[in-house]
Amino acid sequence: MKKNAFSLSLPFLAPALFALAWVVFSQRVANQVILPGMDQVAKLLAHPTHDLISMGSLTGNVLVSLTRVAIGYTVAAVIAIPLGIVMGYYATVFRFFNGFLNLFRPIPPLAWVPLVMAWFGVSSLATLTGVEMGQLFVTLNNITFAMLFIIAIGAFFPILTATIHGVRHVSPTLIDSARVLGASEAQVFTRVLVPAAMPAIITGMRIGLGIAWMCLVSAEMLPGSLSGIGYMITHAFTLAATDIVIAGMVSIGVVGALMDMIFHRIEKKKFSWQRQSNP
């Protein structure tokens, strides 16, 4: 009984110790700029819809950031998954692209910022659609191509690498059996290759989403950004509002953890058969 109680309480021990250390150090430091009290940050998190020093609310900025991540991440996945499947299946295509793509793989997303600003400036979806006024303009103008590029390039390579790995490790016996049974090349792709490689693809998408979310803060520091959780953190830092900085960081952590949990649930529910089939 005691062992079960300890096992159940174990995941809560680290957060409890962290909270205790925060309270102790904030009281000893006694400087809100260096380390605000946990109660100050908790008050901000308890009222996420309240405006914060003319920067909008936590909820509003998180929603703007989520929109940017969703668009940039979707662009990365739409390009990386088909390319990864083709590179994993056809050795000639792999040799053609792999060396070239490996030149760009080590480049951090932040290193692209000067070039991206030269390419896109502050152009946004509002520029592309021609919308010039109203709430729709405000929404679209917040989503600049430079931000989307930084987010997409961060997510692209993890998804691509995992997709190639998943396809190349599909058992040839499955593919040969499908062909013997009369499956066309398209059916081999859609009914054998992709489903068998999907656990690895989902893992790559999960990693790519985490990196895209991390790149978001850097993307929102670019010129033209007037909203988003990264912008809020940067602006709050210039005003020495450390409690808002920490509240923004907590928001990023919570949203990122929830997104990762969703992918984990999908992987566990839909592809548990893959783990059971492997010794």
URDAKA-V788094 format. One record per residue. N is the residue number from 1. RES is the residue in one letter. SS is DSSP state (A for helix, B for strand, O for the rest). NEAR is the number of other ideal C-beta (glycine too) atoms within 8 Angstrom. D_CENTER is the distance of its C-alpha to the mean C-alpha in whole Angstrom. Layout:
BEGIN
n = {N | N}
res = {RES | RES}
ss = {SS | SS}
near = {NEAR | NEAR}
d_center = {D_CENTER | D_CENTER}
END
This chain:
BEGIN
n = {1 | 2 | 3 | 4 | 5 | 6 | 7 | 8 | 9 | 10 | 11 | 12 | 13 | 14 | 15 | 16 | 17 | 18 | 19 | 20 | 21 | 22 | 23 | 24 | 25 | 26 | 27 | 28 | 29 | 30 | 31 | 32 | 33 | 34 | 35 | 36 | 37 | 38 | 39 | 40 | 41 | 42 | 43 | 44 | 45 | 46 | 47 | 48 | 49 | 50 | 51 | 52 | 53 | 54 | 55 | 56 | 57 | 58 | 59 | 60 | 61 | 62 | 63 | 64 | 65 | 66 | 67 | 68 | 69 | 70 | 71 | 72 | 73 | 74 | 75 | 76 | 77 | 78 | 79 | 80 | 81 | 82 | 83 | 84 | 85 | 86 | 87 | 88 | 89 | 90 | 91 | 92 | 93 | 94 | 95 | 96 | 97 | 98 | 99 | 100 | 101 | 102 | 103 | 104 | 105 | 106 | 107 | 108 | 109 | 110 | 111 | 112 | 113 | 114 | 115 | 116 | 117 | 118 | 119 | 120 | 121 | 122 | 123 | 124 | 125 | 126 | 127 | 128 | 129 | 130 | 131 | 132 | 133 | 134 | 135 | 136 | 137 | 138 | 139 | 140 | 141 | 142 | 143 | 144 | 145 | 146 | 147 | 148 | 149 | 150 | 151 | 152 | 153 | 154 | 155 | 156 | 157 | 158 | 159 | 160 | 161 | 162 | 163 | 164 | 165 | 166 | 167 | 168 | 169 | 170 | 171 | 172 | 173 | 174 | 175 | 176 | 177 | 178 | 179 | 180 | 181 | 182 | 183 | 184 | 185 | 186 | 187 | 188 | 189 | 190 | 191 | 192 | 193 | 194 | 195 | 196 | 197 | 198 | 199 | 200 | 201 | 202 | 203 | 204 | 205 | 206 | 207 | 208 | 209 | 210 | 211 | 212 | 213 | 214 | 215 | 216 | 217 | 218 | 219 | 220 | 221 | 222 | 223 | 224 | 225 | 226 | 227 | 228 | 229 | 230 | 231 | 232 | 233 | 234 | 235 | 236 | 237 | 238 | 239 | 240 | 241 | 242 | 243 | 244 | 245 | 246 | 247 | 248 | 249 | 250 | 251 | 252 | 253 | 254 | 255 | 256 | 257 | 258 | 259 | 260 | 261 | 262 | 263 | 264 | 265 | 266 | 267 | 268 | 269 | 270 | 271 | 272 | 273 | 274 | 275 | 276 | 277 | 278 | 279}
res = {M | K | K | N | A | F | S | L | S | L | P | F | L | A | P | A | L | F | A | L | A | W | V | V | F | S | Q | R | V | A | N | Q | V | I | L | P | G | M | D | Q | V | A | K | L | L | A | H | P | T | H | D | L | I | S | M | G | S | L | T | G | N | V | L | V | S | L | T | R | V | A | I | G | Y | T | V | A | A | V | I | A | I | P | L | G | I | V | M | G | Y | Y | A | T | V | F | R | F | F | N | G | F | L | N | L | F | R | P | I | P | P | L | A | W | V | P | L | V | M | A | W | F | G | V | S | S | L | A | T | L | T | G | V | E | M | G | Q | L | F | V | T | L | N | N | I | T | F | A | M | L | F | I | I | A | I | G | A | F | F | P | I | L | T | A | T | I | H | G | V | R | H | V | S | P | T | L | I | D | S | A | R | V | L | G | A | S | E | A | Q | V | F | T | R | V | L | V | P | A | A | M | P | A | I | I | T | G | M | R | I | G | L | G | I | A | W | M | C | L | V | S | A | E | M | L | P | G | S | L | S | G | I | G | Y | M | I | T | H | A | F | T | L | A | A | T | D | I | V | I | A | G | M | V | S | I | G | V | V | G | A | L | M | D | M | I | F | H | R | I | E | K | K | K | F | S | W | Q | R | Q | S | N | P}
ss = {O | A | A | A | A | A | A | A | A | A | A | A | A | A | A | A | A | A | A | A | A | A | A | A | A | A | A | A | A | O | O | O | O | O | O | O | O | A | A | A | A | A | A | A | A | A | O | O | O | O | B | O | O | O | O | O | B | A | A | A | A | A | A | A | A | A | A | A | A | A | A | A | A | A | A | A | A | A | A | A | A | A | A | A | A | A | A | A | A | O | A | A | A | A | A | A | A | A | A | A | A | A | A | A | A | O | O | O | A | A | A | A | A | A | A | A | A | A | A | A | O | O | O | B | A | A | A | A | A | O | O | O | O | A | A | A | A | A | A | A | A | O | O | B | A | A | A | A | A | A | A | A | A | A | A | A | A | A | A | A | A | A | A | A | A | A | A | A | O | O | O | A | A | A | A | A | A | A | A | A | O | O | O | O | A | A | A | A | A | A | A | A | A | A | A | A | A | A | A | A | A | A | A | A | A | A | A | A | A | A | A | A | A | A | A | A | A | A | A | O | O | O | O | O | O | O | O | O | A | A | A | A | A | A | A | A | A | A | O | O | O | A | A | A | A | A | A | A | A | A | A | A | A | A | A | A | A | A | A | A | A | A | A | A | A | A | A | A | A | A | O | A | A | A | A | A | A | O | O}
near = {4 | 5 | 6 | 7 | 8 | 8 | 7 | 6 | 8 | 7 | 5 | 7 | 8 | 7 | 7 | 8 | 8 | 8 | 9 | 8 | 8 | 10 | 10 | 8 | 9 | 12 | 8 | 6 | 8 | 5 | 6 | 9 | 6 | 6 | 9 | 11 | 9 | 10 | 6 | 10 | 13 | 8 | 8 | 14 | 11 | 6 | 7 | 11 | 7 | 8 | 7 | 13 | 8 | 4 | 12 | 8 | 10 | 16 | 8 | 10 | 16 | 12 | 8 | 12 | 13 | 9 | 10 | 17 | 13 | 8 | 11 | 17 | 14 | 8 | 10 | 17 | 12 | 8 | 9 | 16 | 11 | 8 | 11 | 18 | 14 | 9 | 14 | 13 | 9 | 7 | 5 | 6 | 10 | 11 | 8 | 7 | 10 | 9 | 7 | 8 | 10 | 7 | 6 | 8 | 7 | 4 | 7 | 5 | 11 | 7 | 6 | 11 | 11 | 6 | 7 | 12 | 11 | 6 | 9 | 10 | 8 | 8 | 9 | 13 | 9 | 11 | 7 | 8 | 7 | 6 | 9 | 5 | 4 | 6 | 5 | 7 | 11 | 8 | 8 | 12 | 10 | 14 | 12 | 14 | 11 | 17 | 15 | 14 | 13 | 18 | 19 | 13 | 12 | 13 | 18 | 12 | 12 | 11 | 18 | 14 | 10 | 16 | 18 | 12 | 11 | 17 | 15 | 7 | 7 | 12 | 6 | 6 | 6 | 10 | 12 | 8 | 8 | 12 | 9 | 6 | 6 | 5 | 9 | 6 | 5 | 6 | 10 | 13 | 11 | 8 | 9 | 14 | 13 | 11 | 7 | 11 | 15 | 12 | 11 | 13 | 15 | 13 | 10 | 18 | 12 | 12 | 11 | 19 | 14 | 11 | 11 | 16 | 12 | 9 | 14 | 17 | 11 | 13 | 16 | 15 | 9 | 14 | 5 | 9 | 14 | 5 | 11 | 13 | 16 | 15 | 14 | 16 | 13 | 10 | 9 | 15 | 10 | 6 | 7 | 6 | 10 | 13 | 11 | 14 | 11 | 10 | 12 | 15 | 9 | 10 | 13 | 12 | 8 | 8 | 11 | 10 | 8 | 8 | 11 | 11 | 8 | 8 | 12 | 9 | 8 | 9 | 12 | 8 | 7 | 8 | 11 | 8 | 6 | 10 | 8 | 6 | 5 | 5 | 1}
d_center = {40 | 39 | 37 | 35 | 35 | 34 | 31 | 30 | 30 | 28 | 24 | 26 | 28 | 25 | 24 | 27 | 28 | 25 | 27 | 30 | 29 | 28 | 31 | 33 | 32 | 31 | 35 | 36 | 34 | 35 | 33 | 31 | 29 | 29 | 28 | 28 | 29 | 27 | 29 | 28 | 24 | 25 | 27 | 24 | 22 | 25 | 25 | 22 | 23 | 26 | 26 | 25 | 27 | 27 | 23 | 23 | 21 | 18 | 18 | 18 | 16 | 13 | 14 | 14 | 11 | 9 | 11 | 10 | 7 | 8 | 11 | 9 | 7 | 10 | 12 | 11 | 11 | 15 | 16 | 15 | 16 | 19 | 20 | 19 | 21 | 24 | 24 | 24 | 27 | 29 | 30 | 31 | 28 | 26 | 29 | 29 | 25 | 24 | 26 | 25 | 21 | 22 | 23 | 19 | 17 | 18 | 18 | 15 | 13 | 15 | 18 | 18 | 18 | 22 | 22 | 20 | 22 | 25 | 24 | 22 | 23 | 22 | 23 | 21 | 21 | 24 | 25 | 25 | 26 | 29 | 28 | 30 | 30 | 30 | 27 | 25 | 25 | 24 | 21 | 20 | 21 | 18 | 16 | 17 | 17 | 16 | 13 | 12 | 13 | 12 | 8 | 9 | 11 | 9 | 7 | 11 | 13 | 11 | 11 | 15 | 16 | 15 | 17 | 20 | 20 | 20 | 23 | 25 | 26 | 27 | 30 | 33 | 35 | 33 | 33 | 37 | 37 | 36 | 38 | 41 | 41 | 40 | 37 | 36 | 33 | 31 | 32 | 31 | 27 | 27 | 28 | 28 | 26 | 23 | 23 | 24 | 21 | 19 | 18 | 17 | 15 | 13 | 12 | 11 | 9 | 8 | 7 | 6 | 3 | 3 | 5 | 3 | 3 | 6 | 8 | 8 | 11 | 13 | 12 | 14 | 17 | 18 | 21 | 21 | 19 | 21 | 18 | 15 | 14 | 13 | 17 | 18 | 18 | 19 | 22 | 23 | 23 | 26 | 28 | 28 | 26 | 24 | 24 | 22 | 20 | 19 | 19 | 16 | 15 | 15 | 14 | 10 | 11 | 12 | 10 | 7 | 10 | 11 | 8 | 9 | 12 | 12 | 11 | 14 | 16 | 16 | 17 | 19 | 21 | 21 | 21 | 23 | 26 | 25 | 25 | 28 | 30 | 29 | 31}
END
